[in-house]
């Protein structure tokens, strides 16, 4: 998996995301899906928004 790393339970890490929101298009919303092996939260959705 591109950009993945292995974390033990309780450890933290960083996710770098680069988004091209465009210019002069008003409010733009993008989502990033993060998958894990956590049985309680196997997927988390991060929502990014910008006004331009």
PDB file of N, CA, C and O in Angstrom, chain B, residues numbered from 101:
ATOM      1  N   UNK B 101       0.842  -1.171   0.000  1.00  0.00           N
ATOM      2  CA  UNK B 101       0.000   0.000   0.000  1.00  0.00           C
ATOM      3  C   UNK B 101       0.887   1.233   0.000  1.00  0.00           C
ATOM      4  O   UNK B 101       1.798   1.338   0.821  1.00  0.00           O
ATOM      5  N   UNK B 102       0.641   2.142  -0.883  1.00  0.00           N
ATOM      6  CA  UNK B 102       1.474   3.330  -1.006  1.00  0.00           C
ATOM      7  C   UNK B 102       1.390   4.200   0.234  1.00  0.00           C
ATOM      8  O   UNK B 102       0.296   4.535   0.687  1.00  0.00           O
ATOM      9  N   UNK B 103       2.526   4.567   0.782  1.00  0.00           N
ATOM     10  CA  UNK B 103       2.577   5.486   1.913  1.00  0.00           C
ATOM     11  C   UNK B 103       2.188   4.876   3.241  1.00  0.00           C
ATOM     12  O   UNK B 103       2.034   5.603   4.222  1.00  0.00           O
ATOM     13  N   UNK B 104       2.025   3.574   3.305  1.00  0.00           N
ATOM     14  CA  UNK B 104       1.600   2.970   4.566  1.00  0.00           C
ATOM     15  C   UNK B 104       2.792   2.699   5.471  1.00  0.00           C
ATOM     16  O   UNK B 104       3.922   2.534   5.011  1.00  0.00           O
ATOM     17  N   UNK B 105       2.514   2.658   6.759  1.00  0.00           N
ATOM     18  CA  UNK B 105       3.521   2.248   7.732  1.00  0.00           C
ATOM     19  C   UNK B 105       2.824   1.376   8.752  1.00  0.00           C
ATOM     20  O   UNK B 105       1.595   1.356   8.824  1.00  0.00           O
ATOM     21  N   UNK B 106       3.582   0.674   9.522  1.00  0.00           N
ATOM     22  CA  UNK B 106       3.018  -0.244  10.502  1.00  0.00           C
ATOM     23  C   UNK B 106       3.124   0.374  11.882  1.00  0.00           C
ATOM     24  O   UNK B 106       4.216   0.714  12.337  1.00  0.00           O
ATOM     25  N   UNK B 107       1.988   0.518  12.546  1.00  0.00           N
ATOM     26  CA  UNK B 107       1.939   1.082  13.890  1.00  0.00           C
ATOM     27  C   UNK B 107       1.400   0.033  14.839  1.00  0.00           C
ATOM     28  O   UNK B 107       0.510  -0.741  14.485  1.00  0.00           O
ATOM     29  N   UNK B 108       1.933   0.010  16.028  1.00  0.00           N
ATOM     30  CA  UNK B 108       1.414  -0.873  17.061  1.00  0.00           C
ATOM     31  C   UNK B 108       0.234  -0.188  17.734  1.00  0.00           C
ATOM     32  O   UNK B 108       0.072   1.027  17.627  1.00  0.00           O
ATOM     33  N   UNK B 109      -0.583  -0.959  18.421  1.00  0.00           N
ATOM     34  CA  UNK B 109      -1.742  -0.411  19.127  1.00  0.00           C
ATOM     35  C   UNK B 109      -1.315   0.733  20.039  1.00  0.00           C
ATOM     36  O   UNK B 109      -0.361   0.593  20.805  1.00  0.00           O
ATOM     37  N   UNK B 110      -2.014   1.862  19.962  1.00  0.00           N
ATOM     38  CA  UNK B 110      -1.717   3.022  20.788  1.00  0.00           C
ATOM     39  C   UNK B 110      -0.698   3.978  20.204  1.00  0.00           C
ATOM     40  O   UNK B 110      -0.548   5.095  20.700  1.00  0.00           O
ATOM     41  N   UNK B 111       0.013   3.563  19.153  1.00  0.00           N
ATOM     42  CA  UNK B 111       0.991   4.447  18.520  1.00  0.00           C
ATOM     43  C   UNK B 111       0.293   5.439  17.602  1.00  0.00           C
ATOM     44  O   UNK B 111      -0.837   5.214  17.169  1.00  0.00           O
ATOM     45  N   UNK B 112       0.979   6.536  17.312  1.00  0.00           N
ATOM     46  CA  UNK B 112       0.451   7.572  16.425  1.00  0.00           C
ATOM     47  C   UNK B 112       1.328   7.714  15.206  1.00  0.00           C
ATOM     48  O   UNK B 112       2.505   7.357  15.218  1.00  0.00           O
ATOM     49  N   UNK B 113       0.742   8.236  14.166  1.00  0.00           N
ATOM     50  CA  UNK B 113       1.486   8.483  12.945  1.00  0.00           C
ATOM     51  C   UNK B 113       0.907   9.691  12.234  1.00  0.00           C
ATOM     52  O   UNK B 113      -0.056  10.297  12.703  1.00  0.00           O
ATOM     53  N   UNK B 114       1.494  10.036  11.107  1.00  0.00           N
ATOM     54  CA  UNK B 114       1.061  11.181  10.315  1.00  0.00           C
ATOM     55  C   UNK B 114       0.607  10.705   8.953  1.00  0.00           C
ATOM     56  O   UNK B 114       1.134   9.735   8.408  1.00  0.00           O
ATOM     57  N   UNK B 115      -0.373  11.396   8.414  1.00  0.00           N
ATOM     58  CA  UNK B 115      -0.818  11.162   7.050  1.00  0.00           C
ATOM     59  C   UNK B 115      -0.661  12.482   6.314  1.00  0.00           C
ATOM     60  O   UNK B 115      -1.254  13.488   6.704  1.00  0.00           O
ATOM     61  N   UNK B 116       0.125  12.482   5.263  1.00  0.00           N
ATOM     62  CA  UNK B 116       0.291  13.682   4.450  1.00  0.00           C
ATOM     63  C   UNK B 116      -0.647  13.595   3.261  1.00  0.00           C
ATOM     64  O   UNK B 116      -0.690  12.589   2.553  1.00  0.00           O
ATOM     65  N   UNK B 117      -1.396  14.665   3.057  1.00  0.00           N
ATOM     66  CA  UNK B 117      -2.337  14.720   1.946  1.00  0.00           C
ATOM     67  C   UNK B 117      -2.108  16.024   1.196  1.00  0.00           C
ATOM     68  O   UNK B 117      -2.025  17.089   1.807  1.00  0.00           O
ATOM     69  N   UNK B 118      -2.009  15.944  -0.097  1.00  0.00           N
ATOM     70  CA  UNK B 118      -1.894  17.144  -0.936  1.00  0.00           C
ATOM     71  C   UNK B 118      -3.110  17.158  -1.854  1.00  0.00           C
ATOM     72  O   UNK B 118      -3.372  16.202  -2.584  1.00  0.00           O
ATOM     73  N   UNK B 119      -3.839  18.259  -1.798  1.00  0.00           N
ATOM     74  CA  UNK B 119      -5.069  18.370  -2.575  1.00  0.00           C
ATOM     75  C   UNK B 119      -5.013  19.635  -3.421  1.00  0.00           C
ATOM     76  O   UNK B 119      -4.655  20.702  -2.922  1.00  0.00           O
ATOM     77  N   UNK B 120      -5.362  19.522  -4.687  1.00  0.00           N
ATOM     78  CA  UNK B 120      -5.482  20.670  -5.559  1.00  0.00           C
ATOM     79  C   UNK B 120      -6.954  21.073  -5.577  1.00  0.00           C
ATOM     80  O   UNK B 120      -7.767  20.444  -6.255  1.00  0.00           O
ATOM     81  N   UNK B 121      -7.294  22.125  -4.828  1.00  0.00           N
ATOM     82  CA  UNK B 121      -8.680  22.566  -4.734  1.00  0.00           C
ATOM     83  C   UNK B 121      -9.096  23.425  -5.925  1.00  0.00           C
ATOM     84  O   UNK B 121     -10.283  23.711  -6.074  1.00  0.00           O
ATOM     85  N   UNK B 122      -8.180  23.837  -6.761  1.00  0.00           N
ATOM     86  CA  UNK B 122      -8.517  24.709  -7.880  1.00  0.00           C
ATOM     87  C   UNK B 122      -8.571  26.158  -7.419  1.00  0.00           C
ATOM     88  O   UNK B 122      -8.286  26.454  -6.258  1.00  0.00           O
ATOM     89  N   UNK B 123      -8.932  27.056  -8.315  1.00  0.00           N
ATOM     90  CA  UNK B 123      -8.971  28.479  -8.001  1.00  0.00           C
ATOM     91  C   UNK B 123     -10.294  29.064  -8.470  1.00  0.00           C
ATOM     92  O   UNK B 123     -10.777  28.755  -9.559  1.00  0.00           O
ATOM     93  N   UNK B 124     -10.873  29.919  -7.624  1.00  0.00           N
ATOM     94  CA  UNK B 124     -12.087  30.623  -7.985  1.00  0.00           C
ATOM     95  C   UNK B 124     -13.303  29.741  -8.169  1.00  0.00           C
ATOM     96  O   UNK B 124     -14.216  30.094  -8.915  1.00  0.00           O
ATOM     97  N   UNK B 125     -13.329  28.609  -7.508  1.00  0.00           N
ATOM     98  CA  UNK B 125     -14.429  27.671  -7.687  1.00  0.00           C
ATOM     99  C   UNK B 125     -15.375  27.656  -6.478  1.00  0.00           C
ATOM    100  O   UNK B 125     -16.229  26.773  -6.390  1.00  0.00           O
ATOM    101  N   UNK B 126     -15.247  28.600  -5.553  1.00  0.00           N
ATOM    102  CA  UNK B 126     -16.094  28.603  -4.357  1.00  0.00           C
ATOM    103  C   UNK B 126     -15.637  27.575  -3.347  1.00  0.00           C
ATOM    104  O   UNK B 126     -14.451  27.253  -3.271  1.00  0.00           O
ATOM    105  N   UNK B 127     -16.578  27.058  -2.569  1.00  0.00           N
ATOM    106  CA  UNK B 127     -16.249  26.063  -1.556  1.00  0.00           C
ATOM    107  C   UNK B 127     -16.036  24.700  -2.212  1.00  0.00           C
ATOM    108  O   UNK B 127     -16.872  24.225  -2.981  1.00  0.00           O
ATOM    109  N   UNK B 128     -14.906  24.089  -1.894  1.00  0.00           N
ATOM    110  CA  UNK B 128     -14.559  22.760  -2.415  1.00  0.00           C
ATOM    111  C   UNK B 128     -14.416  21.814  -1.232  1.00  0.00           C
ATOM    112  O   UNK B 128     -13.804  22.165  -0.223  1.00  0.00           O
ATOM    113  N   UNK B 129     -14.977  20.615  -1.352  1.00  0.00           N
ATOM    114  CA  UNK B 129     -14.880  19.606  -0.298  1.00  0.00           C
ATOM    115  C   UNK B 129     -14.306  18.334  -0.906  1.00  0.00           C
ATOM    116  O   UNK B 129     -14.768  17.872  -1.949  1.00  0.00           O
ATOM    117  N   UNK B 130     -13.306  17.776  -0.256  1.00  0.00           N
ATOM    118  CA  UNK B 130     -12.684  16.514  -0.678  1.00  0.00           C
ATOM    119  C   UNK B 130     -12.671  15.565   0.510  1.00  0.00           C
ATOM    120  O   UNK B 130     -12.674  16.011   1.658  1.00  0.00           O
ATOM    121  N   UNK B 131     -12.657  14.266   0.251  1.00  0.00           N
ATOM    122  CA  UNK B 131     -12.585  13.289   1.329  1.00  0.00           C
ATOM    123  C   UNK B 131     -11.400  12.360   1.115  1.00  0.00           C
ATOM    124  O   UNK B 131     -10.999  12.090  -0.017  1.00  0.00           O
ATOM    125  N   UNK B 132     -10.851  11.879   2.218  1.00  0.00           N
ATOM    126  CA  UNK B 132      -9.768  10.900   2.215  1.00  0.00           C
ATOM    127  C   UNK B 132     -10.234   9.737   3.078  1.00  0.00           C
ATOM    128  O   UNK B 132     -10.643   9.939   4.221  1.00  0.00           O
ATOM    129  N   UNK B 133     -10.175   8.526   2.545  1.00  0.00           N
ATOM    130  CA  UNK B 133     -10.542   7.336   3.302  1.00  0.00           C
ATOM    131  C   UNK B 133      -9.282   6.701   3.868  1.00  0.00           C
ATOM    132  O   UNK B 133      -8.323   6.450   3.137  1.00  0.00           O
ATOM    133  N   UNK B 134      -9.286   6.440   5.175  1.00  0.00           N
ATOM    134  CA  UNK B 134      -8.150   5.813   5.846  1.00  0.00           C
ATOM    135  C   UNK B 134      -8.614   4.439   6.336  1.00  0.00           C
ATOM    136  O   UNK B 134      -9.553   4.338   7.126  1.00  0.00           O
ATOM    137  N   UNK B 135      -7.953   3.394   5.863  1.00  0.00           N
ATOM    138  CA  UNK B 135      -8.305   2.026   6.239  1.00  0.00           C
ATOM    139  C   UNK B 135      -7.323   1.496   7.271  1.00  0.00           C
ATOM    140  O   UNK B 135      -6.129   1.787   7.209  1.00  0.00           O
ATOM    141  N   UNK B 136      -7.835   0.713   8.226  1.00  0.00           N
ATOM    142  CA  UNK B 136      -6.961   0.128   9.239  1.00  0.00           C
ATOM    143  C   UNK B 136      -7.447  -1.276   9.575  1.00  0.00           C
ATOM    144  O   UNK B 136      -8.468  -1.737   9.064  1.00  0.00           O
ATOM    145  N   UNK B 137      -6.704  -1.936  10.436  1.00  0.00           N
ATOM    146  CA  UNK B 137      -7.120  -3.261  10.890  1.00  0.00           C
ATOM    147  C   UNK B 137      -7.817  -3.188  12.248  1.00  0.00           C
ATOM    148  O   UNK B 137      -7.971  -4.214  12.911  1.00  0.00           O
ATOM    149  N   UNK B 138      -8.235  -2.008  12.672  1.00  0.00           N
ATOM    150  CA  UNK B 138      -8.981  -1.822  13.919  1.00  0.00           C
ATOM    151  C   UNK B 138     -10.396  -2.363  13.712  1.00  0.00           C
ATOM    152  O   UNK B 138     -11.132  -1.833  12.879  1.00  0.00           O
ATOM    153  N   UNK B 139     -10.795  -3.402  14.448  1.00  0.00           N
ATOM    154  CA  UNK B 139     -12.116  -3.991  14.225  1.00  0.00           C
ATOM    155  C   UNK B 139     -13.266  -3.037  14.569  1.00  0.00           C
ATOM    156  O   UNK B 139     -14.367  -3.195  14.041  1.00  0.00           O
ATOM    157  N   UNK B 140     -13.032  -2.052  15.443  1.00  0.00           N
ATOM    158  CA  UNK B 140     -14.082  -1.107  15.806  1.00  0.00           C
ATOM    159  C   UNK B 140     -14.195   0.049  14.819  1.00  0.00           C
ATOM    160  O   UNK B 140     -15.272   0.623  14.657  1.00  0.00           O
ATOM    161  N   UNK B 141     -13.099   0.392  14.165  1.00  0.00           N
ATOM    162  CA  UNK B 141     -13.087   1.487  13.182  1.00  0.00           C
ATOM    163  C   UNK B 141     -12.198   1.101  12.006  1.00  0.00           C
ATOM    164  O   UNK B 141     -11.092   1.624  11.867  1.00  0.00           O
ATOM    165  N   UNK B 142     -12.668   0.194  11.162  1.00  0.00           N
ATOM    166  CA  UNK B 142     -11.829  -0.258  10.052  1.00  0.00           C
ATOM    167  C   UNK B 142     -11.622   0.799   8.966  1.00  0.00           C
ATOM    168  O   UNK B 142     -10.710   0.683   8.148  1.00  0.00           O
ATOM    169  N   UNK B 143     -12.479   1.839   8.960  1.00  0.00           N
ATOM    170  CA  UNK B 143     -12.336   2.915   7.990  1.00  0.00           C
ATOM    171  C   UNK B 143     -12.744   4.227   8.643  1.00  0.00           C
ATOM    172  O   UNK B 143     -13.758   4.302   9.337  1.00  0.00           O
ATOM    173  N   UNK B 144     -11.937   5.262   8.409  1.00  0.00           N
ATOM    174  CA  UNK B 144     -12.231   6.611   8.906  1.00  0.00           C
ATOM    175  C   UNK B 144     -12.238   7.533   7.695  1.00  0.00           C
ATOM    176  O   UNK B 144     -11.370   7.443   6.827  1.00  0.00           O
ATOM    177  N   UNK B 145     -13.221   8.412   7.647  1.00  0.00           N
ATOM    178  CA  UNK B 145     -13.305   9.384   6.562  1.00  0.00           C
ATOM    179  C   UNK B 145     -12.837  10.743   7.065  1.00  0.00           C
ATOM    180  O   UNK B 145     -13.386  11.269   8.033  1.00  0.00           O
ATOM    181  N   UNK B 146     -11.820  11.317   6.410  1.00  0.00           N
ATOM    182  CA  UNK B 146     -11.360  12.654   6.708  1.00  0.00           C
ATOM    183  C   UNK B 146     -11.948  13.584   5.662  1.00  0.00           C
ATOM    184  O   UNK B 146     -11.852  13.318   4.464  1.00  0.00           O
ATOM    185  N   UNK B 147     -12.553  14.669   6.111  1.00  0.00           N
ATOM    186  CA  UNK B 147     -13.163  15.630   5.192  1.00  0.00           C
ATOM    187  C   UNK B 147     -12.342  16.911   5.190  1.00  0.00           C
ATOM    188  O   UNK B 147     -12.089  17.498   6.242  1.00  0.00           O
ATOM    189  N   UNK B 148     -11.927  17.341   3.997  1.00  0.00           N
ATOM    190  CA  UNK B 148     -11.128  18.545   3.821  1.00  0.00           C
ATOM    191  C   UNK B 148     -11.981  19.560   3.040  1.00  0.00           C
ATOM    192  O   UNK B 148     -12.624  19.201   2.054  1.00  0.00           O
ATOM    193  N   UNK B 149     -11.984  20.813   3.482  1.00  0.00           N
ATOM    194  CA  UNK B 149     -12.735  21.824   2.746  1.00  0.00           C
ATOM    195  C   UNK B 149     -11.961  23.129   2.697  1.00  0.00           C
ATOM    196  O   UNK B 149     -11.152  23.426   3.577  1.00  0.00           O
ATOM    197  N   UNK B 150     -12.225  23.904   1.649  1.00  0.00           N
ATOM    198  CA  UNK B 150     -11.563  25.185   1.474  1.00  0.00           C
ATOM    199  C   UNK B 150     -12.476  26.133   0.707  1.00  0.00           C
ATOM    200  O   UNK B 150     -13.206  25.713  -0.192  1.00  0.00           O
ATOM    201  N   UNK B 151     -12.433  27.395   1.060  1.00  0.00           N
ATOM    202  CA  UNK B 151     -13.122  28.444   0.313  1.00  0.00           C
ATOM    203  C   UNK B 151     -12.070  29.203  -0.471  1.00  0.00           C
ATOM    204  O   UNK B 151     -11.063  29.630   0.095  1.00  0.00           O
ATOM    205  N   UNK B 152     -12.286  29.372  -1.745  1.00  0.00           N
ATOM    206  CA  UNK B 152     -11.326  30.141  -2.528  1.00  0.00           C
ATOM    207  C   UNK B 152     -12.024  31.043  -3.513  1.00  0.00           C
ATOM    208  O   UNK B 152     -11.366  31.767  -4.260  1.00  0.00           O
TER     209      UNK B 152
END
